[in-house]
């Protein structure tokens, strides 16, 4: 379970709070692109607490914002936080996870909250690597429509499957694969999820909004009207 982030009145640090018990677990100060942190030792287990030196209780209620931040920067621990990659967050950072994600999509059992914008690229890459881009287009078209129906989303001229956006992104992923020198599928997936093409506004470099979001573009493929996507 993710902690809740909270900032108190003087706004000198971000506190990470347990959503179950309400205790703050740690706090982080950012200063000049560097992080400094402190943990709440009262949340440690007894074995770890026994290793700590006992200090007298202190009260910093009279501090100004500047003096509080100065004290924390002097005493808190320099910190580096390693964030999980998007593929790690989606649990597709192994071949087993990658294949499992695709199988859930094909079976219609992928939870609806996991069918995100990024997930479309995961499936696009999986299909292209296994079937080639032309077959992937047919499989994506039928697969997305089927998944939408399985999760209660109607495919109409106003909602659901969008032909032009789907085909555009498949061609974009194919271009990405061709320009990548990585043969490892998971490395390729990780790089794809960091690439500019997954930006939701990327198609608008090639299409005007009027063209891209038209009824015609949803129902059938339309060519870009601003610039051509090189293949």
Backbone bond lengths (Angstrom), bond angles and torsions (degrees), N, CA, C in turn:
res aa  C-N    CA-C-N  psi(-1)  N-CA   C-N-CA  omega(-1)  CA-C   N-CA-C  phi
1 X - - - 1.454 - - 1.526 109.56 -
2 X 1.334 116.43 132.90 1.451 121.25 -177.38 1.524 110.63 -74.77
3 X 1.352 118.34 139.25 1.469 120.21 176.10 1.516 110.81 -70.70
4 X 1.320 115.49 158.17 1.462 122.02 175.97 1.526 108.18 -88.44
5 X 1.317 116.99 134.58 1.462 120.81 176.70 1.530 108.92 -93.17
6 X 1.339 115.13 135.36 1.471 118.82 -179.24 1.528 109.41 -143.85
7 X 1.335 115.42 141.99 1.460 121.50 177.57 1.519 108.35 -119.80
8 X 1.341 116.36 123.96 1.464 120.78 -179.73 1.532 110.98 -81.86
9 X 1.343 114.74 -177.97 1.458 122.36 -168.50 1.520 117.53 -51.55
10 X 1.335 118.47 -46.44 1.464 119.96 -177.36 1.530 113.05 -77.56
11 X 1.313 115.85 -11.87 1.468 121.41 173.47 1.535 112.86 57.00
12 X 1.325 115.54 43.87 1.467 119.10 178.25 1.515 112.38 -98.94
13 X 1.341 117.87 -14.91 1.460 120.60 -176.32 1.523 110.05 -152.60
14 X 1.323 114.74 157.39 1.457 121.27 173.18 1.522 108.26 -102.45
15 X 1.328 116.47 125.16 1.459 121.73 -179.10 1.530 109.61 -100.70
16 X 1.324 115.43 138.46 1.459 122.40 179.40 1.521 107.90 -104.51
17 X 1.323 116.32 116.41 1.458 122.53 -169.56 1.520 110.61 -114.90
18 X 1.336 116.02 135.36 1.462 121.45 178.03 1.524 109.20 -67.35
19 X 1.340 118.80 125.10 1.471 120.59 -178.47 1.525 113.09 -71.16
20 X 1.342 116.94 -14.43 1.467 120.08 -179.73 1.524 112.81 -87.25
21 X 1.362 116.03 -51.33 1.472 119.48 -173.95 1.519 113.66 -104.17
22 X 1.327 118.19 -14.69 1.455 120.59 178.34 1.512 114.75 84.99
23 X 1.349 118.49 -0.70 1.468 121.33 177.97 1.526 110.05 -76.13
24 X 1.325 115.97 144.09 1.454 117.00 172.69 1.529 108.05 -83.61
25 X 1.308 115.21 135.72 1.463 121.87 -175.80 1.516 110.90 -95.12
26 X 1.308 116.55 -40.10 1.462 121.68 -178.18 1.518 108.90 -157.14
27 X 1.333 115.05 165.97 1.461 120.60 176.65 1.520 108.39 -141.35
28 X 1.328 115.35 149.18 1.468 120.75 -175.53 1.528 109.71 -132.47
29 X 1.321 115.53 134.93 1.465 123.01 173.22 1.528 107.90 -110.30
30 X 1.311 116.55 136.19 1.469 120.71 174.41 1.516 108.36 -108.65
31 X 1.334 116.28 131.76 1.456 121.29 -179.43 1.516 109.34 -148.10
32 X 1.341 115.98 120.44 1.464 122.12 179.46 1.530 112.00 50.70
33 X 1.329 115.14 48.35 1.466 123.44 178.26 1.532 113.50 64.58
34 X 1.328 117.53 19.04 1.455 122.02 175.80 1.527 108.97 -120.73
35 X 1.331 116.02 151.74 1.452 121.37 -179.00 1.521 110.97 -111.81
36 X 1.339 115.45 143.06 1.457 122.57 175.76 1.525 106.50 -133.31
37 X 1.326 116.80 137.19 1.460 118.66 -174.51 1.516 112.68 -136.25
38 X 1.327 114.23 161.61 1.464 122.43 173.52 1.518 107.50 -141.58
39 X 1.327 116.74 144.96 1.458 120.55 176.93 1.524 109.36 -105.75
40 X 1.296 115.71 154.30 1.459 121.66 175.72 1.520 107.43 -85.18
41 X 1.330 116.80 102.98 1.470 120.32 -173.40 1.528 112.67 -66.45
42 X 1.324 117.80 -18.54 1.466 119.64 178.85 1.522 111.87 -69.72
43 X 1.335 116.84 -13.73 1.470 119.97 178.69 1.531 112.25 -92.00
44 X 1.349 117.41 -2.49 1.460 120.86 179.10 1.530 110.42 -76.76
45 X 1.327 116.40 160.21 1.466 118.63 175.82 1.522 110.11 -74.31
46 X 1.306 116.20 167.27 1.471 120.95 -173.55 1.520 112.98 -61.46
47 X 1.327 116.49 -35.11 1.465 119.87 -179.49 1.523 110.61 -62.55
48 X 1.315 116.88 -44.45 1.464 120.27 179.29 1.525 111.28 -71.23
49 X 1.315 116.60 -38.17 1.470 119.04 178.23 1.526 111.40 -59.55
50 X 1.350 117.20 -35.29 1.464 121.07 -177.39 1.525 112.20 -65.72
51 X 1.325 117.07 -18.00 1.460 120.96 -179.04 1.527 112.41 -87.39
52 X 1.316 116.51 -8.24 1.460 120.34 -174.23 1.522 111.63 -92.88
53 X 1.309 115.30 148.44 1.459 121.18 174.01 1.527 108.33 -78.74
54 X 1.318 115.95 133.65 1.458 119.75 -179.86 1.530 110.17 -79.43
55 X 1.311 115.65 132.91 1.461 121.59 178.43 1.519 110.28 -117.44
56 X 1.296 116.10 156.94 1.452 120.52 176.77 1.531 109.06 -72.27
57 X 1.322 115.21 149.82 1.454 120.06 177.22 1.530 109.83 -64.85
58 X 1.274 116.33 142.65 1.462 121.27 179.76 1.515 109.93 -126.88
59 X 1.309 115.90 158.83 1.456 121.56 179.25 1.525 108.01 -130.67
60 X 1.332 115.56 118.67 1.464 120.12 -178.01 1.528 111.50 -108.19
61 X 1.323 115.35 24.10 1.461 119.66 -174.52 1.510 115.07 -63.66
62 X 1.342 117.66 -22.49 1.462 120.45 -177.23 1.535 112.84 -91.27
63 X 1.296 117.93 0.48 1.467 120.34 -177.85 1.520 112.04 -68.49
64 X 1.308 115.33 148.03 1.466 120.32 169.49 1.524 108.30 -83.74
65 X 1.304 115.52 170.58 1.460 118.87 178.55 1.525 110.82 -60.30
66 X 1.330 116.64 -44.15 1.467 121.22 -177.83 1.527 111.46 -64.84
67 X 1.343 116.95 -44.52 1.468 119.32 -177.67 1.528 111.48 -69.81
68 X 1.326 116.23 -33.35 1.469 118.40 177.98 1.523 110.64 -66.72
69 X 1.302 116.13 -44.88 1.464 118.48 179.49 1.521 110.80 -65.03
70 X 1.328 117.28 -39.34 1.463 121.08 178.92 1.533 110.73 -61.40
71 X 1.343 117.38 -43.63 1.465 120.84 178.94 1.524 111.30 -62.77
72 X 1.310 115.69 -43.53 1.466 119.26 -178.04 1.530 111.63 -66.46
73 X 1.307 116.94 -39.83 1.461 119.51 178.72 1.525 111.62 -65.90
74 X 1.327 116.22 -31.28 1.469 120.18 -179.38 1.521 112.36 -77.78
75 X 1.350 117.12 -28.16 1.460 119.87 -171.36 1.522 115.29 -113.13
76 X 1.310 117.38 -22.82 1.454 119.21 -177.62 1.529 110.77 -79.71
77 X 1.307 116.11 163.65 1.463 122.45 -172.77 1.530 112.01 -86.77
78 X 1.344 117.90 127.56 1.475 119.26 172.25 1.529 109.47 -55.42
79 X 1.320 116.17 134.57 1.463 120.16 -167.92 1.523 111.18 -133.63
80 X 1.330 115.08 140.99 1.464 121.63 170.96 1.515 107.43 -122.55
81 X 1.314 116.75 125.99 1.466 121.02 -179.33 1.514 108.93 -107.19
82 X 1.305 115.29 121.24 1.468 120.82 176.40 1.520 108.66 -91.32
83 X 1.306 114.99 111.73 1.463 119.70 179.32 1.524 110.48 -81.90
84 X 1.308 115.33 146.79 1.455 119.13 174.82 1.522 109.77 -69.86
85 X 1.320 115.90 143.85 1.455 119.39 173.58 1.525 108.41 -69.60
86 X 1.327 115.74 162.70 1.459 119.91 179.29 1.523 110.67 -60.83
87 X 1.341 117.68 -37.57 1.460 119.84 179.12 1.526 111.58 -66.23
88 X 1.349 116.41 -33.63 1.471 119.74 175.77 1.519 110.46 -68.73
89 X 1.335 116.99 -41.67 1.461 120.63 178.62 1.526 111.01 -62.17
90 X 1.328 116.24 -36.53 1.467 120.46 -179.00 1.527 112.35 -85.46
91 X 1.342 115.74 -1.80 1.467 122.53 -179.50 1.528 111.98 59.23
92 X 1.326 114.80 41.61 1.456 120.96 176.55 1.521 109.31 -123.85
93 X 1.336 116.19 28.19 1.458 120.99 -177.39 1.519 112.46 -89.44
94 X 1.332 117.35 9.57 1.461 122.72 171.97 1.522 107.14 -129.11
95 X 1.317 116.45 160.03 1.468 119.90 178.77 1.525 110.45 -62.40
96 X 1.309 116.08 -37.86 1.464 120.32 177.69 1.529 110.95 -61.74
97 X 1.328 116.03 -43.68 1.457 120.04 178.84 1.522 112.44 -66.99
98 X 1.332 116.20 -39.98 1.464 122.55 178.41 1.531 110.09 -61.06
99 X 1.322 116.28 -49.69 1.467 120.88 179.42 1.525 111.50 -65.39
100 X 1.340 115.83 -39.21 1.461 119.96 -179.82 1.517 112.38 -64.54
101 X 1.331 116.06 -38.85 1.460 121.24 178.23 1.526 109.93 -62.08
102 X 1.337 115.83 -45.09 1.467 120.60 179.90 1.530 111.04 -64.64
103 X 1.323 117.29 -39.28 1.465 120.70 179.65 1.523 111.11 -64.12
104 X 1.339 115.81 -41.65 1.467 119.12 177.66 1.521 111.19 -61.78
105 X 1.330 115.85 -40.04 1.460 119.60 177.26 1.522 110.44 -62.04
106 X 1.318 116.81 -47.15 1.457 121.04 -177.83 1.520 112.00 -65.06
107 X 1.334 116.13 -34.71 1.466 120.52 -179.53 1.526 112.81 -80.88
108 X 1.328 116.66 -12.13 1.453 120.19 -176.03 1.521 113.00 78.03
109 X 1.354 116.58 15.84 1.467 120.60 -178.11 1.528 112.64 -102.50
110 X 1.322 117.65 -0.77 1.461 120.14 177.06 1.525 108.39 -66.54
111 X 1.359 118.11 124.56 1.467 119.32 179.25 1.524 111.26 -53.73
112 X 1.316 115.31 139.67 1.464 120.43 -174.31 1.527 112.17 -58.59
113 X 1.356 116.65 -34.15 1.469 118.87 -178.93 1.519 112.71 -72.17
114 X 1.341 116.96 -9.32 1.462 120.51 176.24 1.529 112.29 -95.59
115 X 1.317 116.82 -8.59 1.470 120.04 177.98 1.531 108.47 -86.04
116 X 1.326 114.50 71.26 1.455 123.23 -176.21 1.527 110.68 -90.87
117 X 1.324 115.04 176.73 1.465 120.28 174.08 1.524 110.42 -56.63
118 X 1.340 117.02 -44.46 1.460 121.08 -179.49 1.524 111.66 -65.54
119 X 1.321 116.00 -33.73 1.467 119.87 -179.01 1.525 111.76 -62.01
120 X 1.326 116.86 -31.00 1.467 119.89 177.04 1.531 110.85 -60.20
121 X 1.338 116.58 -35.81 1.464 120.41 -179.99 1.529 110.92 -74.41
122 X 1.307 116.58 -33.66 1.468 120.41 175.83 1.523 109.28 -59.50
123 X 1.319 116.10 -48.02 1.470 120.65 -179.70 1.519 111.12 -68.01
124 X 1.317 117.57 -39.58 1.469 120.56 178.40 1.519 110.64 -59.04
125 X 1.318 116.57 -47.38 1.469 119.96 -179.88 1.519 110.78 -64.06
126 X 1.314 117.00 -44.18 1.477 121.22 -179.07 1.521 110.36 -59.62
127 X 1.324 117.28 -45.46 1.464 121.32 -178.38 1.527 111.87 -66.61
128 X 1.332 117.05 -43.68 1.467 120.17 -178.29 1.521 110.80 -65.28
129 X 1.327 117.28 -42.81 1.464 120.43 -178.55 1.521 112.14 -63.45
130 X 1.318 116.51 -29.04 1.468 119.33 -175.97 1.522 114.16 -100.29
131 X 1.342 117.50 -22.75 1.459 119.13 -173.26 1.527 114.32 -128.34
132 X 1.345 117.42 -6.34 1.457 119.09 -173.90 1.515 109.80 82.54
133 X 1.330 116.57 157.06 1.456 119.78 -169.59 1.525 112.73 -67.57
134 X 1.332 119.38 -37.71 1.468 119.86 -176.55 1.520 111.08 -67.90
135 X 1.335 117.54 -45.51 1.465 119.99 176.69 1.523 110.71 -67.05
136 X 1.348 116.14 -34.55 1.458 120.42 178.75 1.527 110.87 -60.78
137 X 1.317 117.11 -34.46 1.462 120.26 179.80 1.533 110.82 -64.29
138 X 1.323 116.37 -43.63 1.464 119.70 178.02 1.518 111.15 -64.98
139 X 1.330 115.83 -43.02 1.462 120.73 -178.26 1.527 111.55 -68.57
140 X 1.331 117.39 -37.25 1.464 120.68 177.75 1.521 110.68 -66.92
141 X 1.315 116.28 -43.61 1.469 120.66 179.88 1.533 110.76 -58.27
142 X 1.320 115.95 -53.37 1.470 119.18 -178.61 1.527 111.51 -69.66
143 X 1.333 116.16 -36.85 1.458 120.21 -177.17 1.522 113.38 -67.18
144 X 1.343 116.99 -43.43 1.465 120.28 179.89 1.529 110.56 -67.38
145 X 1.314 116.52 -41.20 1.472 119.10 177.97 1.526 110.55 -61.65
146 X 1.328 115.55 -43.97 1.467 120.24 179.52 1.527 110.95 -63.99
147 X 1.328 116.67 -43.69 1.465 119.99 -179.88 1.528 110.42 -64.22
148 X 1.329 117.18 -42.80 1.461 120.22 178.10 1.526 110.81 -57.18
149 X 1.322 116.79 -45.66 1.462 120.49 -179.59 1.528 111.12 -63.68
150 X 1.331 116.22 -37.96 1.472 120.54 -179.56 1.520 112.25 -67.67
151 X 1.339 116.76 -24.42 1.466 120.62 -177.54 1.532 112.29 -109.83
152 X 1.318 115.98 16.45 1.461 119.97 172.93 1.507 116.26 81.19
153 X 1.327 117.33 20.25 1.468 120.84 178.64 1.523 108.79 -105.57
154 X 1.312 117.03 122.20 1.462 121.07 -179.25 1.521 110.21 -79.02
155 X 1.325 115.73 139.97 1.464 121.29 175.13 1.527 108.10 -96.11
156 X 1.323 116.22 98.51 1.459 121.40 -176.69 1.521 109.36 -125.48
157 X 1.319 116.43 -174.93 1.467 119.15 177.41 1.526 111.89 -79.44
158 X 1.345 116.71 1.94 1.460 121.01 178.06 1.524 113.06 -121.17
159 X 1.320 117.65 -15.46 1.467 120.31 -172.86 1.523 110.21 -150.91
160 X 1.334 115.30 167.28 1.459 120.77 177.17 1.516 112.59 80.96
161 X 1.321 115.36 -141.52 1.465 121.85 -173.79 1.527 112.53 -58.29
162 X 1.361 115.31 136.58 1.466 121.61 178.96 1.532 107.69 -123.77
163 X 1.320 116.09 109.74 1.468 121.70 -173.59 1.526 112.63 -62.27
164 X 1.312 118.49 -49.63 1.462 120.47 -173.89 1.526 111.78 -66.44
165 X 1.322 117.25 -44.99 1.467 119.38 179.89 1.523 110.40 -63.47
166 X 1.330 117.33 -42.13 1.468 120.68 -179.60 1.518 111.14 -62.37
167 X 1.330 117.36 -48.01 1.463 120.46 -178.93 1.533 111.32 -67.31
168 X 1.322 116.63 -36.84 1.464 120.58 178.39 1.525 110.24 -61.94
169 X 1.316 116.71 -45.80 1.464 119.76 -178.37 1.531 111.65 -69.07
170 X 1.303 118.13 -35.08 1.465 119.88 176.52 1.529 110.82 -63.76
171 X 1.330 117.13 -42.35 1.466 119.92 176.02 1.534 110.90 -64.89
172 X 1.327 116.96 -36.55 1.463 120.80 178.54 1.521 111.20 -65.67
173 X 1.333 116.50 -41.27 1.466 120.63 178.45 1.527 110.06 -66.66
174 X 1.324 116.78 -39.43 1.461 120.18 176.91 1.525 110.93 -60.82
175 X 1.331 117.49 -42.39 1.473 121.08 176.53 1.523 110.86 -62.26
176 X 1.330 116.37 -40.76 1.463 121.12 178.23 1.525 110.64 -60.49
177 X 1.331 116.62 -44.24 1.468 120.78 -179.72 1.521 110.63 -62.19
178 X 1.342 116.29 -43.17 1.462 120.71 -177.05 1.527 112.28 -65.35
179 X 1.320 117.06 -31.09 1.465 119.94 -177.71 1.529 112.33 -92.81
180 X 1.326 116.74 -3.22 1.463 120.43 178.98 1.518 109.39 -93.55
181 X 1.313 115.71 143.86 1.465 120.78 178.27 1.527 112.30 -101.02
182 X 1.332 116.66 13.80 1.459 120.83 -174.27 1.522 110.44 -98.20
183 X 1.334 116.18 124.66 1.459 120.95 178.15 1.522 112.43 -93.96
184 X 1.326 116.79 -13.57 1.461 120.47 179.97 1.528 109.27 -79.08
185 X 1.323 116.97 121.63 1.462 120.95 -173.69 1.528 112.62 -61.10
186 X 1.312 117.45 -41.26 1.461 119.94 -177.30 1.523 111.05 -71.02
187 X 1.340 116.76 -38.44 1.466 119.38 175.26 1.520 110.30 -63.64
188 X 1.318 115.95 -40.43 1.463 121.18 178.59 1.530 110.48 -63.37
189 X 1.326 116.26 -42.82 1.457 121.21 178.81 1.525 111.20 -63.59
190 X 1.327 116.47 -43.95 1.459 120.90 179.73 1.530 110.77 -60.74
191 X 1.327 116.56 -42.61 1.465 120.87 179.15 1.533 111.25 -67.58
192 X 1.321 115.95 -38.79 1.465 119.73 179.49 1.523 110.87 -60.31
193 X 1.340 116.62 -42.82 1.457 120.70 -176.68 1.523 113.05 -72.74
194 X 1.347 116.38 -4.72 1.464 121.38 173.79 1.527 111.32 -106.02
195 X 1.320 116.41 -5.49 1.458 120.46 -173.06 1.528 112.23 -79.92
196 X 1.325 116.05 154.34 1.461 121.21 -177.73 1.521 113.00 -62.15
197 X 1.325 117.94 -23.54 1.464 118.93 -174.88 1.522 112.85 -67.77
198 X 1.346 117.69 -16.39 1.471 117.10 179.46 1.529 112.01 -85.08
199 X 1.326 117.15 -2.67 1.468 119.90 175.28 1.532 108.66 -63.71
200 X 1.325 116.30 133.24 1.463 120.23 -177.67 1.527 112.72 -61.58
201 X 1.325 115.95 -23.95 1.464 119.55 -179.43 1.523 113.33 -91.41
202 X 1.322 116.75 -1.17 1.468 119.95 -177.54 1.533 112.61 -56.22
203 X 1.330 119.97 -43.90 1.477 118.99 -179.80 1.524 113.31 -60.96
204 X 1.342 116.73 -22.12 1.464 119.34 -177.93 1.523 112.62 -76.41
205 X 1.342 116.71 -4.80 1.462 119.57 168.74 1.526 110.34 -74.39
206 X 1.333 116.10 -17.96 1.472 121.58 -174.11 1.533 112.43 -115.38
207 X 1.334 115.74 -25.61 1.461 121.02 -177.18 1.527 110.73 -123.55
208 X 1.301 115.89 145.63 1.463 119.45 167.09 1.522 107.43 -75.38
209 X 1.335 118.11 150.36 1.468 119.60 178.29 1.521 112.88 -56.22
210 X 1.335 116.14 -37.44 1.463 119.85 -178.95 1.524 111.16 -61.90
211 X 1.322 116.39 -38.40 1.467 120.57 -179.53 1.530 110.66 -75.16
212 X 1.344 116.32 -48.31 1.464 120.38 -173.44 1.521 112.54 -66.25
213 X 1.316 116.89 -37.53 1.463 119.73 -174.65 1.530 112.53 -100.04
214 X 1.302 115.25 20.98 1.463 119.82 177.60 1.528 110.50 -80.44
215 X 1.317 115.56 160.65 1.470 121.09 176.07 1.521 110.28 -60.62
216 X 1.320 116.19 -40.41 1.473 120.97 179.83 1.523 111.30 -58.63
217 X 1.341 117.26 -43.89 1.464 121.20 -177.83 1.519 111.92 -69.13
218 X 1.315 117.06 -31.47 1.466 119.23 177.38 1.526 111.25 -69.11
219 X 1.298 116.54 -38.69 1.460 119.88 -172.97 1.517 113.76 -88.05
220 X 1.345 117.80 -24.61 1.462 119.95 -178.29 1.534 109.17 -152.20
221 X 1.330 114.42 163.56 1.469 119.57 -178.86 1.518 110.94 -68.63
222 X 1.347 116.58 132.29 1.460 121.04 171.49 1.524 108.16 -125.86
223 X 1.305 115.87 145.40 1.457 121.82 -178.68 1.538 110.65 -72.69
224 X 1.333 117.64 149.47 1.466 120.29 174.38 1.527 110.81 -58.89
225 X 1.331 115.49 144.68 1.469 119.13 -179.44 1.531 112.14 -109.38
226 X 1.359 117.68 -2.05 1.467 119.67 177.67 1.526 111.66 -105.60
227 X 1.312 117.02 -50.53 1.466 120.99 174.31 1.523 108.84 -155.51
228 X 1.306 114.89 155.58 1.453 120.73 -175.67 1.531 111.50 -83.05
229 X 1.333 115.03 142.12 1.451 120.38 173.74 1.534 107.68 -83.94
230 X 1.315 116.44 116.72 1.453 120.28 -177.70 1.522 110.72 -69.89
231 X 1.309 116.84 140.22 1.470 122.01 -179.50 1.523 109.30 -120.85
